[in-house]
Amino acid sequence: MNRADVTELHFITAISNVTSILEHGILSHAHAEQLDHHSVAMPEIQEIRADKQIPGAGRLHEYANLYFDAHNPMLSKRRNQNNEICVLHVDSAVIDLQGVIVSTQNASSDYASFWPVADGLMRIDKDRVFARYWTHGENQYEEWRHKSEKCAEVLVPDRVNPGYILGAYVANQIAFNAFQVLNSGLPVSIRSNMFF
């Protein structure tokens, strides 16, 4: 992947969190747990992430995590919540901030590696990260690998400033209406194909 391939970044969250996010930013897990919020994260994955140390850097929970492509296994697992969740799209300039780290797969994976941005992007296969599907028929190992690669992450120390949030995508009219009620000032659009 090249830097030019990163046109925006994504953050999956509950619509009910958006007002707080626009005040405080997209926070690391460590900061977010100090505020009242509705987590869409899977508890069993958060247990793994809580113990993970990024080599030569901080603990994983000290970073706000963004995806290159929210059409991924994490969002797929949350499709029963499509009426209540959104994907915030974030300015790709975030990737150029000091201290940002790229994980080549889901950061909770034992096989993920962590790199400064320039080195990390070179190690990510753009076609696999942005692939529509990650299923590989009977090749279960390849499917597991691709599933993790689809969740490659951009890790931002502490928080993503709200000024980098450009808008939101939602799955359907119900979610669109719920988002509009917030009067957030953010543009929101229905992108059903992102939400499976």
Buried (B, 14 or more C-beta within 10 A) or exposed (E): BEEEEBEBBBBBBBBBBBEBBBEBBBBBBBBBEEEEBEEBBBEEBBEBBEEBEBEEBBBBBBBBBBBBBBBBBBBEEBEEBBBBBBBBBBBBEBBEBEEBBBBBBBBBBEEBBBBEBEEBBEBBEBEBBBBEEBEBEEEEEEBBBBBBBBBBBBBBBBBBBBEBBBBBBBBBEEBBEBBEEBEBEBEBEBBEEBBE
